[in-house]
Each structure stands twice: as structure tokens, then as C-alpha cells.
Amino acid sequence: MAFFKSIWKNSSKHKKLCEELALANSIRDFSENHEELEDGSNEAISYSVKYLGNTPVPTPRSENATSEAVKSIITAAKGNKKLQRVSLSISPKGIEMIDTGTGETLLQVSIYQISYCSADANHDHVFAFVGCTLGSEAEVKEMCFRRTAEEINLEGPLVCYAFLCQKRKMAQTVTLTVARSFERAFQIWQSKQFHAERKRKDLEERMERELRGSQELARKNASNAAGNEQRDEGECRSLLIDFNSDLTEICSDTQHHRELLQNTWVSFEDDQKPQEFLAVPTLTSNSGWSVASLSLFVNKINKTKSRRISTMEENKDASLLVIVLDTNPSQRIIREKPHNLTQCLDSIVAFANAHLMQKAQNKLAVLACHHHATQFLYPTPGKPLDIRQADGQYEVFTLVEKTIKQKLAHMIKTAPPLTTPTESLLAGSMSMALCYIARINRNKVPGTKMNARVLVVTGSNECASQYMTYMNVFFTAQKQGVVLDVCALDKALSLLQQGCDITGGQYLRLEQLEGFLQYLLWVFLPDPQMRCKLVLPPPVKVDYRAACFCHRELIDIGYVCSVCLSIFCKFSPICTTCQTVFKAPAPIAAKPKKKKLKA
């Protein structure tokens, strides 16, 4: 018999059938050797594997997304010379990863936080599952193994964990063990529902008996004589029933008392549909379970949880708007009519409040660009200002308005006097805005998506002296994925127009301030993803001329230093930027005239 088994296993023609037979035998051994207790305290099954790593995934359940995640984890793990050996403990409570050497618990994921698991198709020795983690490591350990599933918070990023098994059969066995844990968890929930319903029925029958006895006793007391009324009142039982005492008498211990007062397991079905039970297949040697059927079973059980997770992912998208307001008094619109600054400020505040009103997760920052410095008007560092709320106005709107106006008034009062017109420090203000966006992205909650953009509102003239700083800001914003929008209130700004075109932003020039707020709400309030669906002003032709380093003027043709790439409108033997000496260009030789041939 052993001879025929060896021929069967070594035959390449029936290799797949041999693997399926071995897998069925492992499932049968698993079912026979691991009998769970009826009270739900199931013994965990441990496997010795190697931990490859983890990576976030975009969807809770997807074979393609999990396969790509496993591929990236294996690519990153190839750099490690020695993988960490861990013990993977699987039970109806969840999955626990323990370090084999130190015995320290490295990871705990509840069964209700697992949305997908499989043995990878491309890497057959790898077992992977997708879980939902939350907060710090201490918070995860505290929440993921709670007995009550309703207490588990499903908010958090989706992470794919991958483990390397010794054999392919072992990876498939681990996957089927997780499926068995899901089945056992559902059976425990079903049993608890049955016992709780039976206890409730016993309690109702007891209450009915008590009520009938009380009513009969009351009728007997009413028929007695008036002289015996006081005596009968003492013998009459009270109609008030202490439900807590009755529950305590029925339930043998505190644990059963708590389970009767509330449902300790969440339902696998939607709340809108009537309660019904899932048809859970039994893992036997003849069932022929595969990884695909396991995935369908896990997906069906976590249907409600996946919908909640997808809804939370949609709500995690936030938008960060940084407004750079040019308050330089050298601007023509402010120099001729100082009250235009107040009008612009009121429009900016209304526009900022409209941005915050779109979604609760939206964030806002406002910078003032003056002739001597750039300062944050909102938010203020440290403790926010103590501002009294206006009647009928949202608290955040009041805080934004009062804070911006108070900080700007203080900045204008403390500014040094202006004797000659100066340029606005717009390039430095945009650099500060990019630094603020980078800090927000670094400190954001993992799994959230922050769409950042910068809006520049200025009435200053073209500033070619800051050409290099402008270019650095534009390409840095393009690399970080930050959209730059510009609203020019006076003249056309070719350099800022180039920045809008490079970063995919919107450029708008207004010759008059009438309708300034309407233009802000129309053009700059929608996110860049929504602008393609709106009717916006047509884009103008972008002027990509460079500014020379000698006179700071836009030129069409110039000389470029081959060392530092500085641009000059006229030839200079020495580069003023890097001090490189060049040879004077030789004069262009005139072409010799062709001699006429004599006839």
C-alpha cells in the first residue's frame, strides 16, 4: 500500500490531486484533534511561521489588492538577512502573534477586525490576512480581544500582514483554521442567542404567574369585610416587581446576568433585514473547501462591517486650504483706496468659513504677507484666543473671523513705517505654506487622505527678483501634490501663472473688486477633483519666459551659464552667480561671396 502511495505522490500527472487529498486529511485531523468547549473558551491552535511584514491596503477585501500587498511585502523583506520567527495563535477570539524567542505578544487582531485571509496564489508558501488596527499598540491590545464584539471600534487603517510557512500545505491549513474560527465564533453567537431567548421566555412566564397570583389575591382581599382590610393589606403582595432581582435569581453568576441584559455578540446581518442565520459549511474531508470558498464565506460574514469601514474611509478624506493674503500697503488697490483691504478681508473670511462648512474634517490656515514679514493669522500657536461667541453664529466661524481680524490689526500696528514702495514677500509666504502642509501630513492619522492646496490673493506687480525662489516653490508643490491657485487683483502675473499651470491649479485675474466673493466661491471653493465638472473661466495662454539674473526682466532670448544655469540678457565674461570665467565669443565669420563665372 505504501508503494502505491509513493507512486501516486511522485506522479506529476496527479500532483494536484495528491495535494488536495493531503489538505483534506489535515482538515480531518484538525476537526478530530481540536474539540472546542461549549462555553466559548476555545483552545488556540499555534503555528510556527516567519513574519514577513505588513503594509496598508486600500480595500477591506480584494484578491488583487491583497496579492499586490503581499508582493510589496516580499520585495521589502528581501533586504532582511534574517526573518523574525513567531508563533501564530488562532482561535475564535482572533489571531495573536507571539515572538518565539522572548514570548512577547507582538500583535493581537480580533476575529471581528479581520476582513480577508488567503493563501497567496503567486507565493504558495505565504499566508496573509487583512485586519483593521486602531491607535497605539496599547490601545489595540486593550480592545481587540474584548469579549463583547459591540465594544470593538472598527475605525482605523486596513493593514495586510504576511507570514512565510514552511510548506504550501501549511499555508492552506492556516487559512482553513481561520475559517474554522469564523465558523466556531458564529456557532457560539448562535448558542448565546438561543440561551438568552430561553431565559427571557422563562422570565416572562414567571412574571405572568406572579401577576396572575397578585390579581387573584387582590380580588379575594376586595371581597373581605371592611374590618379585615388592614390585616389583608399586610398579607397582599406588592404588584411592583424588581426586574434586577429576578434576573439575578435566574442567572447563576454575574457573567450570565450581564449577557442577559445585553446582547454580547453583534449580528452578522443588516439591521434592516429580519434576523436569519447563515448557512455555515462544515469542514470535513469530503467538503472540498478551497481558498476561494473561504474568501466568499469571510466576505459574507463581514458584509455589514465592510460597509461601515467603506463609509468611514469616505469620511476620512479631508481638504486643507492655506490662504496667502497679500497685505502689503504698496499695492495700488490699497494705496489708492485703503478700505479695499477691509473688503478683501471680509470676503476672505466668508470664503474660509464656506470651506470649513463643506465637511467637518476640512482644515484651514491663513497667512498674511506684509512688506516686512509673513505671519500666521489662523490658526494661532498655543492656546486659542478667548473670544465671546456671537448670537446665532457657529462657534468655529466666530473664532476664525475674530482671530484673523485681531491678528492682522496687531500685525499692521507693529509693522515698521513704510517710506518707499517695497516688494511683497510672496515667495517666502508660499514656502511657509508648504512647510505647514508638510507638517500636517506628517502628523495626520494613518489611513486618512489630506488634499492640500494653496490660494494666493495678491494685487502686487510682477516680482522677477524672486524668480529662483518662485521656481523652487512651484516644483516642490508639484512633487508634494499640492495645488497652487492664484487670484490676481490688479495686473497679470506671469510667474504665478506658470506655477498654477505646473501644479494644476486655477489662475484668475480680476480688474475690479466688485463680485470678489462670488468669484472666490465659484472658482476656488470646489476641490480640484470637482472642477472638471464645472463651467469655469477658460484658461489663458501661459507665458513661460524666464527672467534674467542681471536686470530681473522677462526675456525671450538670452545667455545661460553652463555651470549654474543662470540666465542673462547680455553676454558677460564672468558669471555673477558662480564667478565662472568664459571666453569671449568669436565674431561670426562672413560667408565668402561667390565669384561670377566669366562667359
JOURPE-V647004 format. One record per backbone hydrogen bond with DSSP energy under -1.0 kcal/mol. NH is the residue of the N-H (numbers start at 0). CO is the residue of the C=O. If there is no record, write none. Layout:
BEGIN
nh | co
NH | CO
NH | CO
END
This chain:
BEGIN
nh | co
4 | 0
5 | 1
6 | 2
7 | 3
8 | 4
9 | 5
17 | 13
18 | 14
19 | 15
20 | 16
21 | 17
22 | 18
23 | 19
24 | 20
25 | 21
26 | 22
27 | 23
28 | 24
29 | 25
30 | 26
31 | 27
32 | 28
41 | 39
44 | 89
46 | 87
48 | 85
49 | 163
50 | 83
51 | 161
52 | 161
54 | 159
56 | 157
65 | 61
66 | 62
67 | 63
68 | 64
69 | 65
70 | 66
71 | 67
72 | 68
73 | 69
74 | 70
75 | 71
76 | 72
77 | 73
79 | 76
85 | 48
86 | 97
87 | 46
88 | 95
89 | 44
90 | 93
93 | 90
94 | 108
95 | 88
96 | 106
97 | 86
98 | 103
99 | 84
102 | 98
105 | 96
106 | 96
108 | 94
110 | 92
112 | 109
114 | 129
115 | 129
117 | 127
119 | 125
125 | 122
126 | 162
127 | 117
128 | 160
129 | 115
130 | 158
131 | 112
132 | 156
139 | 135
140 | 136
141 | 137
142 | 138
143 | 139
145 | 142
148 | 263
151 | 148
158 | 130
159 | 54
160 | 128
161 | 52
162 | 126
163 | 49
164 | 124
170 | 166
171 | 167
172 | 168
173 | 169
174 | 170
175 | 171
176 | 172
177 | 173
178 | 174
179 | 175
180 | 176
181 | 177
182 | 178
183 | 179
184 | 180
185 | 181
186 | 182
187 | 183
188 | 184
189 | 185
190 | 186
191 | 187
192 | 188
193 | 189
194 | 190
195 | 191
196 | 192
197 | 193
198 | 194
199 | 195
200 | 196
201 | 197
202 | 198
203 | 199
204 | 200
205 | 201
206 | 202
207 | 203
208 | 204
209 | 205
210 | 206
211 | 207
212 | 208
213 | 209
214 | 210
215 | 211
216 | 212
217 | 213
218 | 214
219 | 215
220 | 216
221 | 217
222 | 218
228 | 225
231 | 227
232 | 228
233 | 229
234 | 230
235 | 231
242 | 240
245 | 241
246 | 242
247 | 243
248 | 244
249 | 245
250 | 246
256 | 252
257 | 253
258 | 254
259 | 255
260 | 256
261 | 257
279 | 277
283 | 281
293 | 289
294 | 290
295 | 291
296 | 292
297 | 293
298 | 294
299 | 295
300 | 296
301 | 297
305 | 301
306 | 302
307 | 303
308 | 304
309 | 305
310 | 306
311 | 307
312 | 308
313 | 309
314 | 310
317 | 448
319 | 450
320 | 362
321 | 452
322 | 364
323 | 454
324 | 366
325 | 456
326 | 368
330 | 327
334 | 330
335 | 331
339 | 336
340 | 337
342 | 338
343 | 339
344 | 340
345 | 341
346 | 342
347 | 343
348 | 344
349 | 345
350 | 346
351 | 347
352 | 348
353 | 349
354 | 350
355 | 351
356 | 352
361 | 358
362 | 318
364 | 320
365 | 377
366 | 322
367 | 374
368 | 324
369 | 372
374 | 367
376 | 365
377 | 365
386 | 384
392 | 389
397 | 393
398 | 394
399 | 395
400 | 396
401 | 397
402 | 398
403 | 399
404 | 400
405 | 401
406 | 402
407 | 403
408 | 404
409 | 405
410 | 406
411 | 407
412 | 408
413 | 409
425 | 423
428 | 424
429 | 425
430 | 426
431 | 427
432 | 428
433 | 429
434 | 430
435 | 431
436 | 432
437 | 433
438 | 434
439 | 435
440 | 436
441 | 437
442 | 438
447 | 444
450 | 317
452 | 319
453 | 482
454 | 321
455 | 484
456 | 323
457 | 486
466 | 463
469 | 465
470 | 466
471 | 467
472 | 468
473 | 469
474 | 470
475 | 471
476 | 472
477 | 473
478 | 474
479 | 475
481 | 476
482 | 451
484 | 453
485 | 505
486 | 455
487 | 507
488 | 457
496 | 492
497 | 493
498 | 494
499 | 495
500 | 496
501 | 497
502 | 498
504 | 499
507 | 485
509 | 487
515 | 512
518 | 514
519 | 515
520 | 516
521 | 517
522 | 518
523 | 519
524 | 519
529 | 526
532 | 529
533 | 530
547 | 552
548 | 566
554 | 545
558 | 567
560 | 565
564 | 560
567 | 558
574 | 579
578 | 574
581 | 572
END
